[in-house]
Amino acid sequence: MNPDLDRLQPYPFQKLAELKAGITPPADREHIALSIGEPGHPAPAFIAEALSSHLHGLARYPLTRGEDTLREAIAAWTARRFDLPADSLDPARHVLPVNGTREALFALAQCVVDRTSRPLVVMPNPFYQIYEGAALLAGAEPHYLNLTARNRFLPDLEAVPASVWARCQLLYLCSPGNPGGAVMDEASLRLAIELAERHDFVIAADECYSEIHFPGSTPPPGLLGAAARMGNSGYRRCVVFHSLSKRSNVPGLRSGFVAGDAGILERFHLYRTYHGCSMAPPTQAASRAAWSDETHVEENRRLYARKFDAMLEILGDVLNVQRPDAGFYLWPETPVDDDRFARELFARENVTVLPGSYLSRSTDGANPGAHRVRMALVAPLDECIEAAGRIRRFMETL
């Protein structure tokens, strides 16, 4: 067996299941899960219709590069959304559809990391655990950038020692962040690109929450837009990841894309031809329809905004919690250990939240996720209001 498998950490939800084991929550109230970031809004009907009307595509093998029409729709959406120069994003060279960004975020590290040279993969902490697993199975050492209230839950790239950048081969960024919801401004994205040029590494920007922002707010900037406006029109060293799961409420479709540096994507395409992960034709048709429509995304934002408003009104004076820049998570500070908070909340109120320390690694003797929990506002509005009421009642007993 691959010995690097033994380096993998338990997944947060495995640890959460162990934390809750043996507890019988109150039977007089339905369980409400705020722990997993699985969108709960209805999938748009037109996406399902596009999927079902193209089932005849199951009769042929799909191409790893995807159909031209899908890549063209993705390139057009990306250019519109991030204000890219006309024709700078070539659908044939700069775009690859993927079966969900989880697969792609993992696979990119296997493609770009040279394990013969003591590589580092730099990532935020807390983080989406795929970044860490990808680094370990690529033969690299993870290097964690702690995200705390002190740095507004944003990576402090200027504080990273030159010795770390010298060994860095891949930098994972997540903006809007999971779980903190902070958004990197364009100046910070430009700094990341300058560092990548100076120290010869690739940036993997996980932008899967970029479309979950508050109505009327400025949409979060993206890495490709920052690259274009600093003269990097070829998107050198830049690779971005986008998904329909959060944007369009179709996590089961397993559809996203990777875009950016044509040279990296050409090698990534080679890797993926051996990996055998081309997207099914009906999924491509549904994805093309989704990337071509914004009305359902605007409605999605309104639904999340109502839930944030309601929960913050109920919890704002009993928990140290702030509205995030974007995304659909609350990241409150807890008055007791986060795992104790999650366990007792489940035991007393039948509400599940995720301990923040499960999303983080301890560095220098401290875990940046400790004394925080992640609450995913994915349940319907009435359930979120009910959950907030139960959490408030629980807080009053602590």
N, C-alpha and C positions, 0 to 999 in steps of 0.2 A: 504494500500500500504506500501511497505517497506520504512520506513522513510529515510533510507540512500540514496535513489534515489534523494532526495532533496539536497544532498551534492555534487552531480556531477556538474562539470563546463561545460559550453557550449564547444562543440568541436571546434577546431581551424577553420575548414572550415565553420562552422555556423557563426562564428564571421567575417570571411572573406567575406562571402556572404552579411552580413549586412553592412560591410565597403563599398562594391561596389554598394550597392543598390542605384538606382536613377541616376547612371552614364551612360551616353551613350558614349562609346569610339569611336574613329575615324572609320568611315565606310570604309575607303580606305585601311585598312590593316587588315589581318586576325588575329584573337585572337591566342596568344601563351600562353599556361599555363605552368609555371615553378613552380607551387604551390604545386602540389600533387606528392608524390613519387610513382607513378604508372608506372612501366617500359613500354616503348613504342617500344622496339625492337620486331621484329617478334618472335612469339613462334616457337621453333624448330619443324620442320615437324615430326620428329620421335616420339616426345612426343604426338602429336595429333594422329598419326597413332596407337601408343600403346593404347591410350584412345579408339579410335573407334573400334579397333580390339578386345576389351574386353568388349563390351557392353552386351554380353551374361551374364556377371557377375551381371547385374541388377536383375536377377531372384532369387537372394539369399541375405539373410541378412549378412552384414559383421560383423566381430568380432571387438570389441573395441581395442584389442591388435594389430589388423592388421594381414595380412598374414605373415607367416614365411619368405617367400622369400623377402618381402619388408623390414622387420626388418633386415634381413641378409644383404641386399644391403646397408641400412643406416649404419649399424654397420661397414661394410667394408669401406665405404666412409669416415666415421668419423675417423676410425683408420688410414687410409692412410693420410688423410688431416692433422691430428693433431699429427701424429707420436706416436700413443699409443702403449703400449706393446701388443704383440700378444695375442689374446684371452682375453684381459682384459675387453673388452666391449661385454658382453653377449647379443646377440639379444633378448633372451627370458626374460631378467631381466632388462637390462639397456636402452631399447629403446621403445618408443611409438610413432607411427605416429599420427599426429593431422591435423585437417582441417584448416590449416593456423596457424601461431604462434600467431596471435592476439587472437584467441580463447584460446590458451593454456596459454599465458602470463597472461590473465585475470583469467582463471580458477585455475591456480596454487595457487594464493593468497587465493582463497576461500577454497582451500584444506589445506593449511599449517598454516594459521593464526588462533591463539587462541584468540578470541575476548574478553575473560574474564579477560585478564591480561594487559590492557592498552597498546596494541601492537603498535609498530612503523613499518612502511615499509619505508625503505630508498631508495632513487632514485635520479638519476641525474636531474639537472635543468639547461637548457631545457630538455624536455623528450618527449617520445611517450606517449600520454595521457592515453593509456590503463593502464599504471603502476599506475597512480593516481586513476583512476576509480576502478581498481581492489582492491586497498588498502581501499578506502572508502566503497565499498560494502562488503568488508570482515570485516568491523567494526574496521579498523585500522586508525591511524593517519599518513599521509604522512610526511616524513622528507626529505627536499630537500638539495642536494649537488650542490651548484652553480658552473657552468662550464663557465669560462671566459677566455679571452686571457691571463690573468695573470697566470692561472694554465694550460694553453695550452688546454683548453676545456676538461680536464680530471678530474675525481673525486679525491679530495685530502682526501684519506681515513685516513691518519695519523692525519689530523686536526679534525676529528670527535670526540667529547667528549665521554668519557667512559660512561657517563649517557645515551647517545643516543644508543650506542651499547648494553647497558644493557637491553633496552626495544625493541631493534630491533628483529623482527622475520623473516624478509625477506629483502634482499638487491637486488634491480634490478641494473644490470650493462648493458651498451649498448656499445659494441666495435666491429667494428668501430661505432663511435657515430652518432646518428641522433639528431641534424642536423650538428654538427661541424665536423664530419668525423675524429676525433682523435682516435688513436688506443692505447689501454692499453698494455704496455709491460708485459712480463711474470712475472717479479718481482712484478709488481703491482697486477697481478692476484693471485700470491702466497700470497701476503699480505692479500688480501681479504679472501682467504681460511684460513689463520692463524687467522684472526679476527673472522671468522665464528666458528672456533673450540673453540676459547677462550670465545666467548660470546653466543654461542648456537643459531645460526640463519642459514637460508638457503640462498644460492646465486642463483638467477635466471639470467643467463647470456644471454642476447639477442644478438646473433651473426649473425643476418639475413643479414648483409652487409659484412660478412667476405670474400665473394668471389668476391666482387667488389673492386679490388685493381689494381694498375697500373702494366702493363706488365713489367716483369723484377724485380719488387720489391719483398721484402720478404713478404710472405702471413701473415696476422695478426695472432698472436697467439690466442689460445682458452683456456677456463677455464679447460677443461678436460686434455689437454696437460700439463698445469701447475700443475694440481693435480697429474697426473701420475709421473711427474719428481720430485715432492717433496715427493714421497712415498705414496701418497694417491691413491693406485691402485683400491680401491673400489669406488672412486669419492664421498666420503662422503660429504654431505651438498652441493654438486654441481649439478646444473641442467642447461643444455644448450638448446637453442632454435635455430633451423635452418629452413629455408624456401626455397622453390623453386621459390617463386615470383620474387625475385631480381636476384638470381643466374641464373635462367633458363627462365626468361621472361614469366612466366605463372601465373600472379596474380589471374586469374580467376579459376585456378585449385584448389585453396585453399588447399595447401598441404605443410606440414612441418613435423618436428619431435621434440620430446623432448628426451634428453638422459642424463644419469648421475646416481646418487645415487639410487640403486635398492630399498631400503626401501621406499624412497620418491615416486618413480615411482609406487610401488605396491599400496600405498595409493591413489596416483593420478589416477591410473587405476580404483580403486574402485569408486572414485568420478565420473569418466567419464562414467562408466557403467550406473550410474543413470542419468547423464547429457544427454545421448543419442547422442553421437557425433562421432560414428564410421565412418571411411572413406569408400566411395563407392568403390566396387571392380574395376571398370574401372579406377578410379583415382589412386588406388593403383598400377595398372599395369603401368600407365603413369609415376607415381612417381618412380617406380623401374627403369624404363628406364632412367629417368633423372639423378638419383643419380649414375648411372653406366657409365655416359659419361662426359668427361671433354672438349672435343673439342669445343662444343658450348659455354661453359663458357669462354674459352680463347678468342674466337671471341667477346664475349660480352664485355670483358675487353678492347679489342682493340677499340671497338666502343666508349666506354665511354672515353677512353684516348684521342681520337681525338677530342671529344667535349670539354673536359677540356682544351686541348691545344688551341683550336680555341677561346673559350670564354675568357680565361685568357689573350691571346694576345690582344684581343679587349678591355677588361675592366681593365687590370692590372694597367694602368696609370691614370684611372679616379675614381676607387673604391679601398678602402682598402680591398683587397680580396687576399686570399692565396689558393694554391692548398691543399686539405685535404690529410690526410694520406691514406684514402680509402673511399668507399661509392660513391654516385653519387650526392652529394649536394655541392653547394657553400654556404658560410655563411659570406657574406660581411658585413662590417660596413657601415651604412648609414649616410650621413651628416645631415639628418633631422630625426625627429621621424619616426620610422619604419612603423607605420600605415599610416602616411602622405605620406611617400615614396611609399608604395604599392598602395595607393588610387590614387595618382597623376600619377604614372607610368601607371596604367590601364587607367585612364582618357585621358592621352595624347598619349600613344603608344599602347594600347590594349595588354599589357603584364601583366600577373598575377604572382605575387610572394607572399610569405606568410610572414607576419610580425613576427619577432622573438619573440616579447613579447607574441604572441598568443600561443607559445610553452612552455612558462615559467610561473612561479609564482613569485610574488614579495616576497622577504624575506629581513628583516632588512631594509625595505624602498627602495629596489632596485630590478629591474627585470633584470636578467642576459641576457635575450634575447632582451632587448631594444636596439634600434639603430642598429639592424641587421635584415636581411631578409634571408629566405631560398629560394634558387633557385635549383630546381630539374632538372638535365640535362637529362631528359627522352625523350624529343622530338627528332625527327630526326636531324642529324647534320646541315642540311641547315636551319631548324627552329631555332636551338640554335644560329647559326651565325646571323640570322636575329634578334633574340631577343637581342643578345649582342649589335648589332648595334643600335637598338632602345634604349636600356638602356644607351648606351654611349651618344646618342643624348639627352636623357632626362637629364643625369647628367650635360651636358654642359649648360642646361637652369637653373639649380638650383643656 
